[in-house]
Amino acid sequence: MQKYLGLTLLPHSGVSLVFTGIICATLAATRPDLAAIVKGTIAAAAVINEIIAVIVAKKGFELAGEIAG
């Protein structure tokens, strides 16, 4: 399992969304245009990550022998 642990941790991108909220709240007062770009970019990356990461995590569990393929 240790060999494939990195693959199984990929679906945990919720932390990046929390940090995005903090950054956007901070930037909104001084640079609302930049805050909008950051918010859109991170949200799109999180959606793409959640789609790909679930497949990769499943493959990591299969390779580790934790679930049947």
N, CA, C and O atoms as a Tripos MOL2 file, in Angstrom:
@<TRIPOS>MOLECULE
protein
  276   275    69     0     0
PROTEIN
NO_CHARGES

@<TRIPOS>ATOM
      1 N           0.8250   -1.1960    0.0000 N.3       1 MET1
      2 CA          0.0000    0.0000    0.0000 C.3       1 MET1
      3 C           0.8630    1.2510    0.0000 C.2       1 MET1
      4 O           0.5150    2.2370   -0.6500 O.2       1 MET1
      5 N           1.9630    1.2310    0.7050 N.am      2 GLN2
      6 CA          2.8050    2.4170    0.8200 C.3       2 GLN2
      7 C           3.2910    2.8900   -0.5420 C.2       2 GLN2
      8 O           3.4180    4.0930   -0.7700 O.2       2 GLN2
      9 N           3.5620    1.9670   -1.4410 N.am      3 LYS3
     10 CA          4.0750    2.3050   -2.7640 C.3       3 LYS3
     11 C           3.0640    3.1300   -3.5670 C.2       3 LYS3
     12 O           3.4660    3.9670   -4.3740 O.2       3 LYS3
     13 N           1.7790    2.9130   -3.3640 N.am      4 TYR4
     14 CA          0.7330    3.5770   -4.1370 C.3       4 TYR4
     15 C          -0.0520    4.5970   -3.3240 C.2       4 TYR4
     16 O          -1.1260    5.0220   -3.7490 O.2       4 TYR4
     17 N           0.4490    4.9880   -2.1880 N.am      5 LEU5
     18 CA         -0.2740    5.9090   -1.3070 C.3       5 LEU5
     19 C          -0.5300    7.2580   -1.9740 C.2       5 LEU5
     20 O          -1.6000    7.8400   -1.7960 O.2       5 LEU5
     21 N           0.4250    7.7540   -2.7290 N.am      6 GLY6
     22 CA          0.2540    9.0400   -3.4070 C.3       6 GLY6
     23 C          -0.9210    9.0450   -4.3530 C.2       6 GLY6
     24 O          -1.6580   10.0290   -4.4250 O.2       6 GLY6
     25 N          -1.1080    7.9580   -5.0830 N.am      7 LEU7
     26 CA         -2.2270    7.8650   -6.0120 C.3       7 LEU7
     27 C          -3.5660    7.8840   -5.2860 C.2       7 LEU7
     28 O          -4.5380    8.4570   -5.7770 O.2       7 LEU7
     29 N          -3.6110    7.2630   -4.1270 N.am      8 THR8
     30 CA         -4.8770    7.1790   -3.3960 C.3       8 THR8
     31 C          -5.2430    8.4820   -2.6960 C.2       8 THR8
     32 O          -6.3910    8.6510   -2.2850 O.2       8 THR8
     33 N          -4.3030    9.3990   -2.5520 N.am      9 LEU9
     34 CA         -4.5900   10.6720   -1.8870 C.3       9 LEU9
     35 C          -5.0050   11.7850   -2.8510 C.2       9 LEU9
     36 O          -5.3500   12.8780   -2.4030 O.2       9 LEU9
     37 N          -4.9810   11.5380   -4.1380 N.am     10 LEU10
     38 CA         -5.3060   12.5620   -5.1240 C.3      10 LEU10
     39 C          -6.6990   13.1840   -4.9810 C.2      10 LEU10
     40 O          -6.8280   14.3880   -5.2050 O.2      10 LEU10
     41 N          -7.7430   12.4390   -4.6250 N.am     11 PRO11
     42 CA         -9.0660   13.0600   -4.5810 C.3      11 PRO11
     43 C          -9.2800   14.0970   -3.4790 C.2      11 PRO11
     44 O         -10.3840   14.6320   -3.3690 O.2      11 PRO11
     45 N          -8.3120   14.3910   -2.6930 N.am     12 HIS12
     46 CA         -8.4970   15.3130   -1.5640 C.3      12 HIS12
     47 C          -8.1260   16.7420   -1.9510 C.2      12 HIS12
     48 O          -7.1630   17.2990   -1.4230 O.2      12 HIS12
     49 N          -8.8810   17.3340   -2.8660 N.am     13 SER13
     50 CA         -8.5760   18.6950   -3.3050 C.3      13 SER13
     51 C          -9.4360   19.7420   -2.6190 C.2      13 SER13
     52 O          -9.3430   20.9220   -2.9580 O.2      13 SER13
     53 N         -10.2620   19.3510   -1.6760 N.am     14 GLY14
     54 CA        -11.1200   20.3000   -0.9760 C.3      14 GLY14
     55 C         -10.3450   21.3610   -0.2290 C.2      14 GLY14
     56 O         -10.8280   22.4820   -0.0690 O.2      14 GLY14
     57 N          -9.1640   21.0320    0.2270 N.am     15 VAL15
     58 CA         -8.3330   22.0040    0.9510 C.3      15 VAL15
     59 C          -7.9790   23.1680    0.0410 C.2      15 VAL15
     60 O          -7.9560   24.3160    0.4860 O.2      15 VAL15
     61 N          -7.7020   22.8880   -1.2250 N.am     16 SER16
     62 CA         -7.3540   23.9710   -2.1460 C.3      16 SER16
     63 C          -8.5310   24.9250   -2.3370 C.2      16 SER16
     64 O          -8.3260   26.1210   -2.5430 O.2      16 SER16
     65 N          -9.7470   24.4180   -2.2710 N.am     17 LEU17
     66 CA        -10.9100   25.2940   -2.4020 C.3      17 LEU17
     67 C         -11.0640   26.2070   -1.1960 C.2      17 LEU17
     68 O         -11.4900   27.3530   -1.3410 O.2      17 LEU17
     69 N         -10.7300   25.7250   -0.0270 N.am     18 VAL18
     70 CA        -10.7740   26.5640    1.1720 C.3      18 VAL18
     71 C          -9.7400   27.6780    1.0730 C.2      18 VAL18
     72 O         -10.0380   28.8380    1.3560 O.2      18 VAL18
     73 N          -8.5240   27.3210    0.6690 N.am     19 PHE19
     74 CA         -7.4870   28.3380    0.5030 C.3      19 PHE19
     75 C          -7.8440   29.3310   -0.5920 C.2      19 PHE19
     76 O          -7.5090   30.5110   -0.4830 O.2      19 PHE19
     77 N          -8.5140   28.8820   -1.6380 N.am     20 THR20
     78 CA         -8.9600   29.7770   -2.6990 C.3      20 THR20
     79 C          -9.9410   30.8020   -2.1490 C.2      20 THR20
     80 O          -9.8720   31.9820   -2.4920 O.2      20 THR20
     81 N         -10.8480   30.3510   -1.3030 N.am     21 GLY21
     82 CA        -11.7970   31.2760   -0.6790 C.3      21 GLY21
     83 C         -11.0990   32.3310    0.1520 C.2      21 GLY21
     84 O         -11.4770   33.5020    0.1160 O.2      21 GLY21
     85 N         -10.0940   31.9340    0.8920 N.am     22 ILE22
     86 CA         -9.3400   32.8800    1.7190 C.3      22 ILE22
     87 C          -8.5980   33.8850    0.8390 C.2      22 ILE22
     88 O          -8.6220   35.0870    1.1040 O.2      22 ILE22
     89 N          -7.9390   33.3860   -0.2100 N.am     23 ILE23
     90 CA         -7.1870   34.2600   -1.1010 C.3      23 ILE23
     91 C          -8.1180   35.2370   -1.8140 C.2      23 ILE23
     92 O          -7.8120   36.4250   -1.9210 O.2      23 ILE23
     93 N          -9.2510   34.7410   -2.3010 N.am     24 CYS24
     94 CA        -10.1780   35.6070   -3.0260 C.3      24 CYS24
     95 C         -10.7950   36.6620   -2.1120 C.2      24 CYS24
     96 O         -11.0150   37.7970   -2.5350 O.2      24 CYS24
     97 N         -11.0690   36.3000   -0.8840 N.am     25 ALA25
     98 CA        -11.6010   37.2810    0.0660 C.3      25 ALA25
     99 C         -10.5660   38.3650    0.3490 C.2      25 ALA25
    100 O         -10.9140   39.5360    0.5000 O.2      25 ALA25
    101 N          -9.3090   37.9790    0.4190 N.am     26 THR26
    102 CA         -8.2400   38.9420    0.6660 C.3      26 THR26
    103 C          -8.0180   39.8410   -0.5460 C.2      26 THR26
    104 O          -7.8430   41.0520   -0.4080 O.2      26 THR26
    105 N          -8.0270   39.2410   -1.7330 N.am     27 LEU27
    106 CA         -7.7750   40.0070   -2.9510 C.3      27 LEU27
    107 C          -8.9590   40.8680   -3.3800 C.2      27 LEU27
    108 O          -8.7650   41.8680   -4.0720 O.2      27 LEU27
    109 N         -10.1620   40.5100   -2.9920 N.am     28 ALA28
    110 CA        -11.3660   41.2070   -3.4590 C.3      28 ALA28
    111 C         -11.3390   42.6930   -3.1180 C.2      28 ALA28
    112 O         -11.8610   43.5110   -3.8750 O.2      28 ALA28
    113 N         -10.7450   43.0440   -2.0050 N.am     29 ALA29
    114 CA        -10.7120   44.4530   -1.5990 C.3      29 ALA29
    115 C          -9.7690   45.2820   -2.4650 C.2      29 ALA29
    116 O         -10.0590   46.4370   -2.7760 O.2      29 ALA29
    117 N          -8.6440   44.6920   -2.8530 N.am     30 THR30
    118 CA         -7.6440   45.4640   -3.5860 C.3      30 THR30
    119 C          -7.6070   45.1570   -5.0750 C.2      30 THR30
    120 O          -7.4090   46.0620   -5.8860 O.2      30 THR30
    121 N          -7.7940   43.8930   -5.4470 N.am     31 ARG31
    122 CA         -7.7080   43.4700   -6.8550 C.3      31 ARG31
    123 C          -8.8500   42.5250   -7.2110 C.2      31 ARG31
    124 O          -8.6210   41.3250   -7.3560 O.2      31 ARG31
    125 N         -10.0710   43.0310   -7.3550 N.am     32 PRO32
    126 CA        -11.1980   42.1430   -7.6600 C.3      32 PRO32
    127 C         -11.0440   41.4180   -8.9960 C.2      32 PRO32
    128 O         -11.5400   40.3020   -9.1500 O.2      32 PRO32
    129 N         -10.3680   42.0340   -9.9570 N.am     33 ASP33
    130 CA        -10.1520   41.3720  -11.2410 C.3      33 ASP33
    131 C          -9.2660   40.1370  -11.0820 C.2      33 ASP33
    132 O          -9.5310   39.0920  -11.6760 O.2      33 ASP33
    133 N          -8.2250   40.2660  -10.2850 N.am     34 LEU34
    134 CA         -7.3200   39.1450  -10.0280 C.3      34 LEU34
    135 C          -8.0070   38.0570   -9.2060 C.2      34 LEU34
    136 O          -7.7690   36.8680   -9.4190 O.2      34 LEU34
    137 N          -8.8540   38.4640   -8.2730 N.am     35 ALA35
    138 CA         -9.5910   37.4960   -7.4560 C.3      35 ALA35
    139 C         -10.5010   36.6390   -8.3310 C.2      35 ALA35
    140 O         -10.6300   35.4370   -8.0970 O.2      35 ALA35
    141 N         -11.1270   37.2410   -9.3270 N.am     36 ALA36
    142 CA        -12.0120   36.4930  -10.2270 C.3      36 ALA36
    143 C         -11.2250   35.4890  -11.0610 C.2      36 ALA36
    144 O         -11.6880   34.3710  -11.2870 O.2      36 ALA36
    145 N         -10.0420   35.8810  -11.5180 N.am     37 ILE37
    146 CA         -9.2110   34.9660  -12.3020 C.3      37 ILE37
    147 C          -8.7580   33.7880  -11.4490 C.2      37 ILE37
    148 O          -8.8120   32.6390  -11.8880 O.2      37 ILE37
    149 N          -8.3140   34.0760  -10.2330 N.am     38 VAL38
    150 CA         -7.8560   33.0100   -9.3340 C.3      38 VAL38
    151 C          -9.0070   32.0580   -9.0170 C.2      38 VAL38
    152 O          -8.8330   30.8400   -9.0450 O.2      38 VAL38
    153 N         -10.1670   32.6060   -8.7210 N.am     39 LYS39
    154 CA        -11.3260   31.7830   -8.3700 C.3      39 LYS39
    155 C         -11.7120   30.8590   -9.5230 C.2      39 LYS39
    156 O         -11.9610   29.6730   -9.3090 O.2      39 LYS39
    157 N         -11.7640   31.3870  -10.7230 N.am     40 GLY40
    158 CA        -12.1340   30.5770  -11.8840 C.3      40 GLY40
    159 C         -11.1080   29.5020  -12.2050 C.2      40 GLY40
    160 O         -11.4580   28.3670  -12.5310 O.2      40 GLY40
    161 N          -9.8440   29.8730  -12.1090 N.am     41 THR41
    162 CA         -8.7760   28.9220  -12.4200 C.3      41 THR41
    163 C          -8.7510   27.7700  -11.4350 C.2      41 THR41
    164 O          -8.6670   26.6120  -11.8430 O.2      41 THR41
    165 N          -8.8220   28.0630  -10.1520 N.am     42 ILE42
    166 CA         -8.7700   27.0190   -9.1330 C.3      42 ILE42
    167 C         -10.0260   26.1530   -9.1750 C.2      42 ILE42
    168 O          -9.9460   24.9390   -8.9870 O.2      42 ILE42
    169 N         -11.1700   26.7570   -9.4170 N.am     43 ALA43
    170 CA        -12.4050   25.9740   -9.4950 C.3      43 ALA43
    171 C         -12.3540   25.0000  -10.6740 C.2      43 ALA43
    172 O         -12.7430   23.8400  -10.5370 O.2      43 ALA43
    173 N         -11.8820   25.4630  -11.8200 N.am     44 ALA44
    174 CA        -11.7760   24.5860  -12.9850 C.3      44 ALA44
    175 C         -10.7680   23.4640  -12.7340 C.2      44 ALA44
    176 O         -11.0180   22.3100  -13.0810 O.2      44 ALA44
    177 N          -9.6460   23.8040  -12.1380 N.am     45 ALA45
    178 CA         -8.6370   22.7840  -11.8360 C.3      45 ALA45
    179 C          -9.1760   21.7520  -10.8530 C.2      45 ALA45
    180 O          -8.8820   20.5640  -10.9810 O.2      45 ALA45
    181 N          -9.9590   22.1920   -9.8760 N.am     46 ALA46
    182 CA        -10.5190   21.2680   -8.8840 C.3      46 ALA46
    183 C         -11.5080   20.3010   -9.5390 C.2      46 ALA46
    184 O         -11.5270   19.1140   -9.2120 O.2      46 ALA46
    185 N         -12.3210   20.8040  -10.4560 N.am     47 VAL47
    186 CA        -13.2830   19.9380  -11.1490 C.3      47 VAL47
    187 C         -12.5510   18.8890  -11.9850 C.2      47 VAL47
    188 O         -12.8870   17.7050  -11.9420 O.2      47 VAL47
    189 N         -11.5600   19.3290  -12.7380 N.am     48 ILE48
    190 CA        -10.7780   18.3940  -13.5500 C.3      48 ILE48
    191 C         -10.0710   17.3810  -12.6570 C.2      48 ILE48
    192 O         -10.0440   16.1900  -12.9650 O.2      48 ILE48
    193 N          -9.5020   17.8520  -11.5560 N.am     49 ASN49
    194 CA         -8.8070   16.9630  -10.6250 C.3      49 ASN49
    195 C          -9.7520   15.9190  -10.0370 C.2      49 ASN49
    196 O          -9.3830   14.7510   -9.9120 O.2      49 ASN49
    197 N         -10.9470   16.3220   -9.6810 N.am     50 GLU50
    198 CA        -11.8910   15.3780   -9.0740 C.3      50 GLU50
    199 C         -12.3180   14.2960  -10.0590 C.2      50 GLU50
    200 O         -12.5920   13.1670   -9.6520 O.2      50 GLU50
    201 N         -12.3770   14.6210  -11.3290 N.am     51 ILE51
    202 CA        -12.7380   13.6200  -12.3350 C.3      51 ILE51
    203 C         -11.6000   12.6250  -12.5300 C.2      51 ILE51
    204 O         -11.8170   11.4140  -12.5150 O.2      51 ILE51
    205 N         -10.4010   13.1350  -12.7110 N.am     52 ILE52
    206 CA         -9.2390   12.2860  -12.9800 C.3      52 ILE52
    207 C          -8.7820   11.5430  -11.7240 C.2      52 ILE52
    208 O          -8.4110   10.3720  -11.7950 O.2      52 ILE52
    209 N          -8.8070   12.2170  -10.5880 N.am     53 ALA53
    210 CA         -8.2510   11.6450   -9.3610 C.3      53 ALA53
    211 C          -9.0010   10.4080   -8.8960 C.2      53 ALA53
    212 O          -8.3870    9.4930   -8.3480 O.2      53 ALA53
    213 N         -10.3030   10.3550   -9.0970 N.am     54 VAL54
    214 CA        -11.0740    9.1900   -8.6690 C.3      54 VAL54
    215 C         -10.6330    7.9490   -9.4530 C.2      54 VAL54
    216 O         -10.5000    6.8650   -8.8860 O.2      54 VAL54
    217 N         -10.4130    8.1150  -10.7340 N.am     55 ILE55
    218 CA         -9.9740    6.9990  -11.5710 C.3      55 ILE55
    219 C          -8.5700    6.5510  -11.1640 C.2      55 ILE55
    220 O          -8.3030    5.3560  -11.0400 O.2      55 ILE55
    221 N          -7.6790    7.5200  -10.9590 N.am     56 VAL56
    222 CA         -6.3000    7.2010  -10.5890 C.3      56 VAL56
    223 C          -6.2350    6.5730   -9.1930 C.2      56 VAL56
    224 O          -5.4600    5.6430   -8.9710 O.2      56 VAL56
    225 N          -7.0410    7.0730   -8.2560 N.am     57 ALA57
    226 CA         -7.0560    6.5020   -6.9120 C.3      57 ALA57
    227 C          -7.5470    5.0530   -6.9410 C.2      57 ALA57
    228 O          -6.9990    4.1900   -6.2560 O.2      57 ALA57
    229 N          -8.5800    4.7990   -7.7390 N.am     58 LYS58
    230 CA         -9.0660    3.4170   -7.8580 C.3      58 LYS58
    231 C          -7.9660    2.5130   -8.3960 C.2      58 LYS58
    232 O          -7.7780    1.3990   -7.9070 O.2      58 LYS58
    233 N          -7.2470    2.9860   -9.3920 N.am     59 LYS59
    234 CA         -6.1500    2.1950   -9.9510 C.3      59 LYS59
    235 C          -5.0650    1.9660   -8.8950 C.2      59 LYS59
    236 O          -4.4890    0.8800   -8.8350 O.2      59 LYS59
    237 N          -4.7820    2.9610   -8.0740 N.am     60 GLY60
    238 CA         -3.7950    2.8110   -6.9960 C.3      60 GLY60
    239 C          -4.2200    1.7480   -6.0060 C.2      60 GLY60
    240 O          -3.3930    0.9440   -5.5760 O.2      60 GLY60
    241 N          -5.5000    1.7250   -5.6310 N.am     61 PHE61
    242 CA         -5.9840    0.6930   -4.7210 C.3      61 PHE61
    243 C          -5.9120   -0.6930   -5.3620 C.2      61 PHE61
    244 O          -5.5990   -1.6750   -4.6900 O.2      61 PHE61
    245 N          -6.2030   -0.7690   -6.6640 N.am     62 GLU62
    246 CA         -6.1020   -2.0480   -7.3640 C.3      62 GLU62
    247 C          -4.6560   -2.5390   -7.3880 C.2      62 GLU62
    248 O          -4.3930   -3.7090   -7.1080 O.2      62 GLU62
    249 N          -3.7180   -1.6510   -7.7220 N.am     63 LEU63
    250 CA         -2.3110   -2.0160   -7.7680 C.3      63 LEU63
    251 C          -1.7810   -2.4530   -6.4070 C.2      63 LEU63
    252 O          -0.9200   -3.3280   -6.3160 O.2      63 LEU63
    253 N          -2.3030   -1.8390   -5.3570 N.am     64 ALA64
    254 CA         -1.8950   -2.1870   -4.0040 C.3      64 ALA64
    255 C          -2.5310   -3.4770   -3.5220 C.2      64 ALA64
    256 O          -2.1370   -4.0140   -2.4860 O.2      64 ALA64
    257 N          -3.5150   -3.9810   -4.2630 N.am     65 GLY65
    258 CA         -4.1740   -5.2160   -3.8660 C.3      65 GLY65
    259 C          -5.2320   -5.0260   -2.8060 C.2      65 GLY65
    260 O          -5.6430   -5.9880   -2.1570 O.2      65 GLY65
    261 N          -5.6800   -3.7940   -2.6200 N.am     66 GLU66
    262 CA         -6.7010   -3.5140   -1.6050 C.3      66 GLU66
    263 C          -8.1100   -3.8010   -2.1060 C.2      66 GLU66
    264 O          -8.9940   -4.1460   -1.3220 O.2      66 GLU66
    265 N          -8.3170   -3.6580   -3.4130 N.am     67 ILE67
    266 CA         -9.6300   -3.9790   -4.0100 C.3      67 ILE67
    267 C          -9.3870   -4.8040   -5.2640 C.2      67 ILE67
    268 O          -8.3050   -4.7810   -5.8500 O.2      67 ILE67
    269 N         -10.4100   -5.5220   -5.6510 N.am     68 ALA68
    270 CA        -10.3110   -6.3360   -6.8730 C.3      68 ALA68
    271 C         -10.5930   -5.4560   -8.0780 C.2      68 ALA68
    272 O         -11.4510   -4.5740   -8.0260 O.2      68 ALA68
    273 N          -9.8720   -5.6950   -9.1610 N.am     69 GLY69
    274 CA        -10.0400   -4.9020  -10.3840 C.3      69 GLY69
    275 C         -11.2170   -5.3280  -11.1170 C.2      69 GLY69
    276 O         -11.5200   -4.7750  -12.1730 O.2      69 GLY69
@<TRIPOS>BOND
     1     1     2 1
     2     2     3 1
     3     3     4 2
     4     3     5 am
     5     5     6 1
     6     6     7 1
     7     7     8 2
     8     7     9 am
     9     9    10 1
    10    10    11 1
    11    11    12 2
    12    11    13 am
    13    13    14 1
    14    14    15 1
    15    15    16 2
    16    15    17 am
    17    17    18 1
    18    18    19 1
    19    19    20 2
    20    19    21 am
    21    21    22 1
    22    22    23 1
    23    23    24 2
    24    23    25 am
    25    25    26 1
    26    26    27 1
    27    27    28 2
    28    27    29 am
    29    29    30 1
    30    30    31 1
    31    31    32 2
    32    31    33 am
    33    33    34 1
    34    34    35 1
    35    35    36 2
    36    35    37 am
    37    37    38 1
    38    38    39 1
    39    39    40 2
    40    39    41 am
    41    41    42 1
    42    42    43 1
    43    43    44 2
    44    43    45 am
    45    45    46 1
    46    46    47 1
    47    47    48 2
    48    47    49 am
    49    49    50 1
    50    50    51 1
    51    51    52 2
    52    51    53 am
    53    53    54 1
    54    54    55 1
    55    55    56 2
    56    55    57 am
    57    57    58 1
    58    58    59 1
    59    59    60 2
    60    59    61 am
    61    61    62 1
    62    62    63 1
    63    63    64 2
    64    63    65 am
    65    65    66 1
    66    66    67 1
    67    67    68 2
    68    67    69 am
    69    69    70 1
    70    70    71 1
    71    71    72 2
    72    71    73 am
    73    73    74 1
    74    74    75 1
    75    75    76 2
    76    75    77 am
    77    77    78 1
    78    78    79 1
    79    79    80 2
    80    79    81 am
    81    81    82 1
    82    82    83 1
    83    83    84 2
    84    83    85 am
    85    85    86 1
    86    86    87 1
    87    87    88 2
    88    87    89 am
    89    89    90 1
    90    90    91 1
    91    91    92 2
    92    91    93 am
    93    93    94 1
    94    94    95 1
    95    95    96 2
    96    95    97 am
    97    97    98 1
    98    98    99 1
    99    99   100 2
   100    99   101 am
   101   101   102 1
   102   102   103 1
   103   103   104 2
   104   103   105 am
   105   105   106 1
   106   106   107 1
   107   107   108 2
   108   107   109 am
   109   109   110 1
   110   110   111 1
   111   111   112 2
   112   111   113 am
   113   113   114 1
   114   114   115 1
   115   115   116 2
   116   115   117 am
   117   117   118 1
   118   118   119 1
   119   119   120 2
   120   119   121 am
   121   121   122 1
   122   122   123 1
   123   123   124 2
   124   123   125 am
   125   125   126 1
   126   126   127 1
   127   127   128 2
   128   127   129 am
   129   129   130 1
   130   130   131 1
   131   131   132 2
   132   131   133 am
   133   133   134 1
   134   134   135 1
   135   135   136 2
   136   135   137 am
   137   137   138 1
   138   138   139 1
   139   139   140 2
   140   139   141 am
   141   141   142 1
   142   142   143 1
   143   143   144 2
   144   143   145 am
   145   145   146 1
   146   146   147 1
   147   147   148 2
   148   147   149 am
   149   149   150 1
   150   150   151 1
   151   151   152 2
   152   151   153 am
   153   153   154 1
   154   154   155 1
   155   155   156 2
   156   155   157 am
   157   157   158 1
   158   158   159 1
   159   159   160 2
   160   159   161 am
   161   161   162 1
   162   162   163 1
   163   163   164 2
   164   163   165 am
   165   165   166 1
   166   166   167 1
   167   167   168 2
   168   167   169 am
   169   169   170 1
   170   170   171 1
   171   171   172 2
   172   171   173 am
   173   173   174 1
   174   174   175 1
   175   175   176 2
   176   175   177 am
   177   177   178 1
   178   178   179 1
   179   179   180 2
   180   179   181 am
   181   181   182 1
   182   182   183 1
   183   183   184 2
   184   183   185 am
   185   185   186 1
   186   186   187 1
   187   187   188 2
   188   187   189 am
   189   189   190 1
   190   190   191 1
   191   191   192 2
   192   191   193 am
   193   193   194 1
   194   194   195 1
   195   195   196 2
   196   195   197 am
   197   197   198 1
   198   198   199 1
   199   199   200 2
   200   199   201 am
   201   201   202 1
   202   202   203 1
   203   203   204 2
   204   203   205 am
   205   205   206 1
   206   206   207 1
   207   207   208 2
   208   207   209 am
   209   209   210 1
   210   210   211 1
   211   211   212 2
   212   211   213 am
   213   213   214 1
   214   214   215 1
   215   215   216 2
   216   215   217 am
   217   217   218 1
   218   218   219 1
   219   219   220 2
   220   219   221 am
   221   221   222 1
   222   222   223 1
   223   223   224 2
   224   223   225 am
   225   225   226 1
   226   226   227 1
   227   227   228 2
   228   227   229 am
   229   229   230 1
   230   230   231 1
   231   231   232 2
   232   231   233 am
   233   233   234 1
   234   234   235 1
   235   235   236 2
   236   235   237 am
   237   237   238 1
   238   238   239 1
   239   239   240 2
   240   239   241 am
   241   241   242 1
   242   242   243 1
   243   243   244 2
   244   243   245 am
   245   245   246 1
   246   246   247 1
   247   247   248 2
   248   247   249 am
   249   249   250 1
   250   250   251 1
   251   251   252 2
   252   251   253 am
   253   253   254 1
   254   254   255 1
   255   255   256 2
   256   255   257 am
   257   257   258 1
   258   258   259 1
   259   259   260 2
   260   259   261 am
   261   261   262 1
   262   262   263 1
   263   263   264 2
   264   263   265 am
   265   265   266 1
   266   266   267 1
   267   267   268 2
   268   267   269 am
   269   269   270 1
   270   270   271 1
   271   271   272 2
   272   271   273 am
   273   273   274 1
   274   274   275 1
   275   275   276 2
@<TRIPOS>SUBSTRUCTURE
     1 MET1         2 RESIDUE 1 A MET
     2 GLN2         6 RESIDUE 1 A GLN
     3 LYS3        10 RESIDUE 1 A LYS
     4 TYR4        14 RESIDUE 1 A TYR
     5 LEU5        18 RESIDUE 1 A LEU
     6 GLY6        22 RESIDUE 1 A GLY
     7 LEU7        26 RESIDUE 1 A LEU
     8 THR8        30 RESIDUE 1 A THR
     9 LEU9        34 RESIDUE 1 A LEU
    10 LEU10       38 RESIDUE 1 A LEU
    11 PRO11       42 RESIDUE 1 A PRO
    12 HIS12       46 RESIDUE 1 A HIS
    13 SER13       50 RESIDUE 1 A SER
    14 GLY14       54 RESIDUE 1 A GLY
    15 VAL15       58 RESIDUE 1 A VAL
    16 SER16       62 RESIDUE 1 A SER
    17 LEU17       66 RESIDUE 1 A LEU
    18 VAL18       70 RESIDUE 1 A VAL
    19 PHE19       74 RESIDUE 1 A PHE
    20 THR20       78 RESIDUE 1 A THR
    21 GLY21       82 RESIDUE 1 A GLY
    22 ILE22       86 RESIDUE 1 A ILE
    23 ILE23       90 RESIDUE 1 A ILE
    24 CYS24       94 RESIDUE 1 A CYS
    25 ALA25       98 RESIDUE 1 A ALA
    26 THR26      102 RESIDUE 1 A THR
    27 LEU27      106 RESIDUE 1 A LEU
    28 ALA28      110 RESIDUE 1 A ALA
    29 ALA29      114 RESIDUE 1 A ALA
    30 THR30      118 RESIDUE 1 A THR
    31 ARG31      122 RESIDUE 1 A ARG
    32 PRO32      126 RESIDUE 1 A PRO
    33 ASP33      130 RESIDUE 1 A ASP
    34 LEU34      134 RESIDUE 1 A LEU
    35 ALA35      138 RESIDUE 1 A ALA
    36 ALA36      142 RESIDUE 1 A ALA
    37 ILE37      146 RESIDUE 1 A ILE
    38 VAL38      150 RESIDUE 1 A VAL
    39 LYS39      154 RESIDUE 1 A LYS
    40 GLY40      158 RESIDUE 1 A GLY
    41 THR41      162 RESIDUE 1 A THR
    42 ILE42      166 RESIDUE 1 A ILE
    43 ALA43      170 RESIDUE 1 A ALA
    44 ALA44      174 RESIDUE 1 A ALA
    45 ALA45      178 RESIDUE 1 A ALA
    46 ALA46      182 RESIDUE 1 A ALA
    47 VAL47      186 RESIDUE 1 A VAL
    48 ILE48      190 RESIDUE 1 A ILE
    49 ASN49      194 RESIDUE 1 A ASN
    50 GLU50      198 RESIDUE 1 A GLU
    51 ILE51      202 RESIDUE 1 A ILE
    52 ILE52      206 RESIDUE 1 A ILE
    53 ALA53      210 RESIDUE 1 A ALA
    54 VAL54      214 RESIDUE 1 A VAL
    55 ILE55      218 RESIDUE 1 A ILE
    56 VAL56      222 RESIDUE 1 A VAL
    57 ALA57      226 RESIDUE 1 A ALA
    58 LYS58      230 RESIDUE 1 A LYS
    59 LYS59      234 RESIDUE 1 A LYS
    60 GLY60      238 RESIDUE 1 A GLY
    61 PHE61      242 RESIDUE 1 A PHE
    62 GLU62      246 RESIDUE 1 A GLU
    63 LEU63      250 RESIDUE 1 A LEU
    64 ALA64      254 RESIDUE 1 A ALA
    65 GLY65      258 RESIDUE 1 A GLY
    66 GLU66      262 RESIDUE 1 A GLU
    67 ILE67      266 RESIDUE 1 A ILE
    68 ALA68      270 RESIDUE 1 A ALA
    69 GLY69      274 RESIDUE 1 A GLY
